[in-house]
Amino acid sequence: MTTVASAGARTVAGTRPDPATPSATAGLVELTAASNRARRRLVPRWLRRLAGPVILLLAWAVASGSGLLDAQLFPGPVQVARAAWNLIETGQLQANVGRSLIRVLEGTVLGIVIGVIIALAAGLTRIGEDLLDPVMQLFKAVPSFALTPLLIIWMGIDEAPKITLITIGVAIHIYINTYSGIRGVDSQLVEVARTLRASRRQLISQVILPGAMPNFLVGLRVGLSSAWLSLIFAESINATQGIGFLMQRAQTMLQFDVSLLIIFIYAAVGLLSYALVRFLERQLLGWRNGFQGV
Protein backbone atom coordinates (compact mmCIF):
# COMPACT_ATOMS: atom_id res chain seq x y z
CA MET A 1 0.00 0.00 0.00
CA THR A 2 2.78 2.39 0.91
CA THR A 3 4.62 1.65 -2.36
CA VAL A 4 1.51 2.19 -4.50
CA ALA A 5 0.63 5.38 -2.65
CA SER A 6 4.13 6.76 -2.96
CA ALA A 7 4.23 5.90 -6.67
CA GLY A 8 0.89 7.64 -7.15
CA ALA A 9 2.12 10.66 -5.20
CA ARG A 10 5.20 10.93 -7.37
CA THR A 11 3.03 10.71 -10.50
CA VAL A 12 0.65 13.39 -9.27
CA ALA A 13 3.56 15.60 -8.34
CA GLY A 14 4.74 15.43 -11.95
CA THR A 15 7.84 13.39 -11.34
CA ARG A 16 8.74 10.46 -13.56
CA PRO A 17 6.82 7.26 -12.66
CA ASP A 18 8.57 4.07 -11.74
CA PRO A 19 9.42 2.28 -15.06
CA ALA A 20 8.68 -1.03 -13.41
CA THR A 21 4.94 -0.29 -13.10
CA PRO A 22 2.71 -1.74 -15.89
CA SER A 23 1.20 1.64 -16.75
CA ALA A 24 4.61 3.21 -17.19
CA THR A 25 5.80 0.32 -19.36
CA ALA A 26 2.69 0.52 -21.55
CA GLY A 27 3.20 4.27 -21.89
CA LEU A 28 6.79 3.81 -23.00
CA VAL A 29 5.79 1.18 -25.58
CA GLU A 30 3.08 3.43 -27.00
CA LEU A 31 5.47 6.39 -27.10
CA THR A 32 8.06 4.32 -28.97
CA ALA A 33 5.45 3.05 -31.43
CA ALA A 34 4.20 6.58 -32.05
CA SER A 35 7.77 7.76 -32.62
CA ASN A 36 8.37 4.97 -35.15
CA ARG A 37 5.14 5.79 -37.00
CA ALA A 38 6.06 9.46 -37.16
CA ARG A 39 9.51 8.59 -38.50
CA ARG A 40 8.01 6.36 -41.20
CA ARG A 41 5.59 9.10 -42.26
CA LEU A 42 8.48 11.47 -42.93
CA VAL A 43 9.60 9.26 -45.83
CA PRO A 44 6.82 7.60 -47.89
CA ARG A 45 7.09 3.84 -48.07
CA TRP A 46 7.15 3.74 -51.87
CA LEU A 47 10.17 6.04 -51.77
CA ARG A 48 11.94 3.83 -49.24
CA ARG A 49 11.28 0.79 -51.42
CA LEU A 50 12.86 2.55 -54.40
CA ALA A 51 15.97 3.44 -52.42
CA GLY A 52 17.68 0.08 -52.97
CA PRO A 53 17.37 -0.01 -56.79
CA VAL A 54 18.34 3.69 -57.04
CA ILE A 55 21.46 3.14 -54.93
CA LEU A 56 22.39 0.14 -57.09
CA LEU A 57 21.92 2.22 -60.25
CA LEU A 58 24.06 5.05 -58.87
CA ALA A 59 26.81 2.62 -57.87
CA TRP A 60 26.76 1.18 -61.38
CA ALA A 61 26.99 4.65 -62.93
CA VAL A 62 29.87 5.65 -60.65
CA ALA A 63 31.77 2.42 -61.33
CA SER A 64 31.32 2.85 -65.08
CA GLY A 65 32.28 6.53 -65.06
CA SER A 66 35.39 5.94 -62.96
CA GLY A 67 36.67 3.15 -65.19
CA LEU A 68 36.27 0.37 -62.63
CA LEU A 69 34.08 -1.49 -65.16
CA ASP A 70 35.22 -2.27 -68.67
CA ALA A 71 32.84 -0.39 -70.97
CA GLN A 72 33.22 -3.06 -73.66
CA LEU A 73 32.26 -5.96 -71.39
CA PHE A 74 30.01 -4.15 -68.90
CA PRO A 75 28.44 -1.07 -70.53
CA GLY A 76 27.30 1.79 -68.33
CA PRO A 77 23.77 3.13 -67.88
CA VAL A 78 24.20 5.69 -70.65
CA GLN A 79 25.15 3.04 -73.19
CA VAL A 80 22.26 0.81 -72.16
CA ALA A 81 19.84 3.75 -72.38
CA ARG A 82 21.19 4.57 -75.85
CA ALA A 83 20.66 0.95 -76.96
CA ALA A 84 17.10 1.05 -75.61
CA TRP A 85 16.37 4.25 -77.51
CA ASN A 86 17.72 2.78 -80.76
CA LEU A 87 15.47 -0.27 -80.37
CA ILE A 88 12.49 1.95 -79.58
CA GLU A 89 13.10 4.10 -82.66
CA THR A 90 13.11 1.04 -84.91
CA GLY A 91 10.06 -0.42 -83.14
CA GLN A 92 11.87 -3.63 -82.22
CA LEU A 93 11.61 -3.20 -78.46
CA GLN A 94 7.86 -2.60 -78.42
CA ALA A 95 7.13 -5.49 -80.79
CA ASN A 96 9.27 -8.03 -78.95
CA VAL A 97 8.20 -7.02 -75.43
CA GLY A 98 4.56 -7.03 -76.53
CA ARG A 99 4.89 -10.53 -77.98
CA SER A 100 6.43 -11.81 -74.74
CA LEU A 101 3.72 -10.16 -72.62
CA ILE A 102 1.00 -11.89 -74.66
CA ARG A 103 2.68 -15.28 -74.21
CA VAL A 104 3.05 -14.77 -70.46
CA LEU A 105 -0.54 -13.55 -70.11
CA GLU A 106 -1.99 -16.50 -72.02
CA GLY A 107 0.15 -19.06 -70.19
CA THR A 108 -0.51 -17.49 -66.78
CA VAL A 109 -4.29 -17.38 -67.21
CA LEU A 110 -4.37 -21.00 -68.36
CA GLY A 111 -2.05 -22.03 -65.54
CA ILE A 112 -4.18 -20.31 -62.89
CA VAL A 113 -7.40 -21.89 -64.17
CA ILE A 114 -5.91 -25.38 -64.43
CA GLY A 115 -4.06 -25.14 -61.11
CA VAL A 116 -7.12 -23.91 -59.19
CA ILE A 117 -9.43 -26.57 -60.67
CA ILE A 118 -7.03 -29.40 -59.82
CA ALA A 119 -6.38 -27.94 -56.34
CA LEU A 120 -10.12 -27.77 -55.62
CA ALA A 121 -10.65 -31.32 -56.84
CA ALA A 122 -7.74 -32.68 -54.78
CA GLY A 123 -8.26 -30.47 -51.74
CA LEU A 124 -11.99 -30.87 -51.28
CA THR A 125 -12.30 -34.62 -51.86
CA ARG A 126 -10.18 -37.57 -50.78
CA ILE A 127 -10.77 -39.35 -54.09
CA GLY A 128 -9.45 -36.31 -55.95
CA GLU A 129 -6.44 -36.20 -53.66
CA ASP A 130 -5.64 -39.87 -54.27
CA LEU A 131 -5.97 -39.51 -58.04
CA LEU A 132 -4.52 -36.07 -58.73
CA ASP A 133 -2.00 -35.20 -56.02
CA PRO A 134 0.56 -37.91 -56.96
CA VAL A 135 0.44 -36.75 -60.59
CA MET A 136 1.00 -33.11 -59.65
CA GLN A 137 3.81 -34.04 -57.29
CA LEU A 138 5.37 -35.94 -60.19
CA PHE A 139 5.18 -32.87 -62.43
CA LYS A 140 6.65 -30.81 -59.61
CA ALA A 141 9.67 -33.12 -59.38
CA VAL A 142 10.37 -32.93 -63.11
CA PRO A 143 11.86 -29.62 -64.34
CA SER A 144 9.44 -28.18 -66.86
CA PHE A 145 12.37 -27.10 -69.02
CA ALA A 146 13.23 -30.76 -69.53
CA LEU A 147 9.92 -31.07 -71.39
CA THR A 148 11.00 -28.60 -74.08
CA PRO A 149 12.28 -31.20 -76.62
CA LEU A 150 9.14 -33.33 -76.15
CA LEU A 151 6.86 -30.32 -76.56
CA ILE A 152 8.58 -29.47 -79.84
CA ILE A 153 8.08 -33.03 -81.09
CA TRP A 154 4.44 -33.18 -79.99
CA MET A 155 3.28 -29.64 -80.84
CA GLY A 156 5.71 -28.31 -83.42
CA ILE A 157 7.59 -25.04 -83.22
CA ASP A 158 4.73 -22.53 -83.20
CA GLU A 159 3.14 -20.81 -80.18
CA ALA A 160 1.61 -23.96 -78.63
CA PRO A 161 4.78 -25.38 -76.97
CA LYS A 162 5.81 -21.95 -75.69
CA ILE A 163 2.48 -21.25 -74.01
CA THR A 164 2.27 -24.84 -72.72
CA LEU A 165 5.66 -24.54 -71.04
CA ILE A 166 4.57 -21.36 -69.26
CA THR A 167 1.21 -22.91 -68.34
CA ILE A 168 2.83 -25.94 -66.72
CA GLY A 169 5.16 -23.81 -64.60
CA VAL A 170 2.33 -21.59 -63.35
CA ALA A 171 -0.18 -24.42 -62.79
CA ILE A 172 2.20 -26.41 -60.59
CA HIS A 173 2.85 -23.50 -58.21
CA ILE A 174 -0.82 -22.52 -58.11
CA TYR A 175 -1.82 -26.11 -57.34
CA ILE A 176 0.79 -26.76 -54.65
CA ASN A 177 0.00 -23.60 -52.67
CA THR A 178 -3.78 -23.62 -53.14
CA TYR A 179 -4.04 -27.30 -52.21
CA SER A 180 -1.91 -26.65 -49.12
CA GLY A 181 -4.14 -23.70 -48.23
CA ILE A 182 -7.32 -25.75 -48.52
CA ARG A 183 -5.97 -28.53 -46.35
CA GLY A 184 -4.56 -25.97 -43.90
CA VAL A 185 -7.95 -24.45 -43.05
CA ASP A 186 -8.64 -24.79 -39.32
CA SER A 187 -10.81 -27.87 -38.80
CA GLN A 188 -12.55 -26.14 -35.89
CA LEU A 189 -13.91 -23.51 -38.28
CA VAL A 190 -15.27 -26.28 -40.48
CA GLU A 191 -16.93 -27.95 -37.49
CA VAL A 192 -18.49 -24.67 -36.39
CA ALA A 193 -19.90 -24.13 -39.89
CA ARG A 194 -21.36 -27.63 -39.88
CA THR A 195 -22.82 -27.07 -36.41
CA LEU A 196 -24.54 -23.96 -37.78
CA ARG A 197 -25.91 -26.20 -40.56
CA ALA A 198 -24.08 -24.46 -43.37
CA SER A 199 -24.61 -26.07 -46.76
CA ARG A 200 -21.69 -27.53 -48.69
CA ARG A 201 -21.65 -24.52 -50.98
CA GLN A 202 -21.60 -22.12 -48.02
CA LEU A 203 -18.86 -24.15 -46.35
CA ILE A 204 -16.68 -23.94 -49.43
CA SER A 205 -17.42 -20.32 -50.38
CA GLN A 206 -17.41 -18.76 -46.90
CA VAL A 207 -14.92 -20.87 -44.93
CA ILE A 208 -12.58 -22.94 -47.08
CA LEU A 209 -11.91 -20.61 -50.01
CA PRO A 210 -11.28 -17.47 -47.86
CA GLY A 211 -9.00 -19.56 -45.65
CA ALA A 212 -7.04 -20.78 -48.68
CA MET A 213 -6.80 -17.33 -50.32
CA PRO A 214 -3.47 -16.32 -48.68
CA ASN A 215 -1.82 -19.51 -49.97
CA PHE A 216 -3.30 -18.98 -53.42
CA LEU A 217 -1.75 -15.52 -53.58
CA VAL A 218 1.60 -16.96 -52.52
CA GLY A 219 1.25 -19.43 -55.38
CA LEU A 220 0.36 -16.60 -57.74
CA ARG A 221 3.45 -14.66 -56.71
CA VAL A 222 5.73 -17.67 -57.28
CA GLY A 223 3.81 -18.64 -60.41
CA LEU A 224 4.34 -15.24 -62.04
CA SER A 225 8.06 -15.50 -61.37
CA SER A 226 8.00 -18.98 -62.88
CA ALA A 227 6.14 -17.66 -65.92
CA TRP A 228 8.88 -15.19 -66.77
CA LEU A 229 11.56 -17.80 -66.11
CA SER A 230 9.76 -20.27 -68.36
CA LEU A 231 9.49 -17.57 -71.02
CA ILE A 232 13.27 -17.55 -71.42
CA PHE A 233 13.25 -21.23 -72.32
CA ALA A 234 9.99 -21.00 -74.26
CA GLU A 235 11.38 -18.33 -76.56
CA SER A 236 14.38 -20.50 -77.34
CA ILE A 237 12.00 -22.72 -79.36
CA ASN A 238 12.56 -21.26 -82.82
CA ALA A 239 11.21 -17.85 -81.77
CA THR A 240 11.42 -14.92 -84.18
CA GLN A 241 9.93 -12.43 -81.72
CA GLY A 242 10.10 -11.89 -77.99
CA ILE A 243 12.47 -10.81 -75.25
CA GLY A 244 14.26 -14.16 -75.37
CA PHE A 245 14.78 -13.73 -79.11
CA LEU A 246 16.36 -10.32 -78.49
CA MET A 247 18.61 -11.82 -75.83
CA GLN A 248 19.80 -14.65 -78.08
CA ARG A 249 20.50 -12.25 -80.94
CA ALA A 250 22.39 -9.88 -78.64
CA GLN A 251 24.54 -12.72 -77.31
CA THR A 252 25.30 -13.92 -80.83
CA MET A 253 26.30 -10.43 -81.97
CA LEU A 254 28.12 -9.63 -78.67
CA GLN A 255 25.81 -6.69 -77.97
CA PHE A 256 26.41 -6.48 -74.22
CA ASP A 257 24.40 -3.26 -73.89
CA VAL A 258 21.32 -4.96 -75.33
CA SER A 259 21.89 -7.99 -73.08
CA LEU A 260 21.92 -5.75 -70.01
CA LEU A 261 18.82 -3.97 -71.28
CA ILE A 262 16.96 -7.28 -71.53
CA ILE A 263 18.03 -8.18 -67.99
CA PHE A 264 16.59 -4.90 -66.73
CA ILE A 265 13.36 -5.54 -68.63
CA TYR A 266 13.04 -8.92 -66.93
CA ALA A 267 13.67 -7.24 -63.57
CA ALA A 268 11.12 -4.49 -64.27
CA VAL A 269 8.32 -6.84 -65.28
CA GLY A 270 9.15 -9.03 -62.28
CA LEU A 271 8.73 -6.05 -59.96
CA LEU A 272 5.47 -5.10 -61.66
CA SER A 273 4.19 -8.64 -61.20
CA TYR A 274 5.14 -8.51 -57.54
CA ALA A 275 3.36 -5.16 -57.17
CA LEU A 276 0.23 -6.65 -58.77
CA VAL A 277 0.15 -9.50 -56.25
CA ARG A 278 0.68 -7.08 -53.35
CA PHE A 279 -2.26 -5.02 -54.62
CA LEU A 280 -4.44 -8.14 -54.76
CA GLU A 281 -3.37 -9.04 -51.23
CA ARG A 282 -4.45 -5.62 -49.95
CA GLN A 283 -7.81 -5.94 -51.70
CA LEU A 284 -8.58 -9.57 -50.87
CA LEU A 285 -6.93 -9.98 -47.49
CA GLY A 286 -8.07 -6.80 -45.79
CA TRP A 287 -9.67 -8.94 -43.08
CA ARG A 288 -6.33 -10.41 -42.02
CA ASN A 289 -4.27 -8.49 -39.50
CA GLY A 290 -0.79 -9.83 -40.14
CA PHE A 291 2.49 -8.64 -38.72
CA GLN A 292 3.60 -5.50 -40.58
CA GLY A 293 7.09 -5.14 -39.17
CA VAL A 294 8.46 -2.71 -36.61
Secondary structure, DSSP 4 states (H G I P E B T S, - for coil): -HHHHHHHHHHHTTPPPPTTSHHHHHHHHHHHHHHHHHHHHHS-HHHHHHHHHHHHHHHHHHHHHTTSS-TTTS--HHHHHHHHHHHHHHTHHHHHHHHHHHHHHHHHHHHHHHHHHHHHHHHH-HHHHHHHHHHHHHHHHS-GGGGHHHHHHHH-SSHHHHHHHHHHHHHHHHHHHHHHHHHTS-HHHHHHHHHTT--HHHHIIIIIHHHHHHHHHHHHHHHHHHHHHHHHHHTTTT-SSSHHHHHHHHHHTT-HHHHHHHHHHHHHHHHHHHHHHHHHHHHH-TT-------
